[in-house]
């Protein structure tokens, strides 16, 4: 019998969390232990907010660097990982964001259709929620584009490229339901790479495989028994010790 409530609502972050570490999912979604943020997530939240406010016409583009500087200390309150902080990464991270906004020219050649849109759809009859960072239309080709702002470095993005696009493919379900067509392209805005964009054309076969992956994960979560949930990673890694939001309650992350 599933330990989740019958009306449990899924999200991509939950599916990826379970895929990364079922015990972490258990602590977050079943035990509901206190969660810890991290500086990467906090900086990403700030940059998302500023881009969204600019896209909605609430902040002039030339005021973005000033707003970023003003809000940074209020939003990024957690420490960066110790091994990175010792090498001066906190200052580097701040400057990467500042440089991004100093060079930010919007998204020339694209019409912004929507920004930071929360949605609810379903996967195999289960409610599934998410937030689409931006939907755009290529003014030259008329392509419909789903854009996601990411704090990943280029090397980290390439290392985890398959997982990155999984989220976009699942969000494409909502795009189809809202606009009546599949997106033409899936795109990422890597703001720590000064706005470098990475993209690939939407592929229906890959979408179908991604939807099946999500369905399989959901079924596995719902089939798990208590003994299954308690199995931790054999060897805690960087994610366990510095990123996982349950790291303050997991004995494995504190070893």
DAURCOR-V414520 format. One line per field, one symbol per residue. ss: DSSP state (A for helix, B for strand, O for the rest). phi: phi as a letter, one per 40 degrees, with the letter a starting at -180 (. if undefined). A space follows every 10 residues. Layout:
BEGIN
ss->???
phi->???
END
This chain:
BEGIN
ss->OOOOOOOOOB BAAAAAAAAA OAAAAAAAAA AOOOOOOOAA AAAAAAAAAA AAAAAOOOOO AAAAAAAAAA AAAAAOOOOO OAAAAOOOAA AAAAAAAAAA AAAOOOOOOB BBBBBBBBBB BBBOOBBBBB BBBBBBBBOO OOOBBBBBBB OOOAAAAAAO AAAAAAAAAA AAAAAAAAAO OOOOBBBBBB AAAOOBBBBB BOOAAAAAAA AAAAAAAAAA AAAOOAAAAO OOOOOOOAAA AAAOOOOOOO OAAAO
phi->.ccccdcdbc accccccccc adcccdccbb cfcdcbcacc cccccccdcc ccccccgcbc dcccdccccc cdccccbccc ddccccbgcd cccdcccccd ccccbgbdgb cccaafccab babfgccbba bccabbbccc bgccbbbbcb cccccccccb dccdcdcccc ccccdcccbg acccabbbbc ccbggdbbaa ccbcccdccc ccdccccdcc dcccbdcccc ccccbdbddd cbbdcbccbc cccbc
END
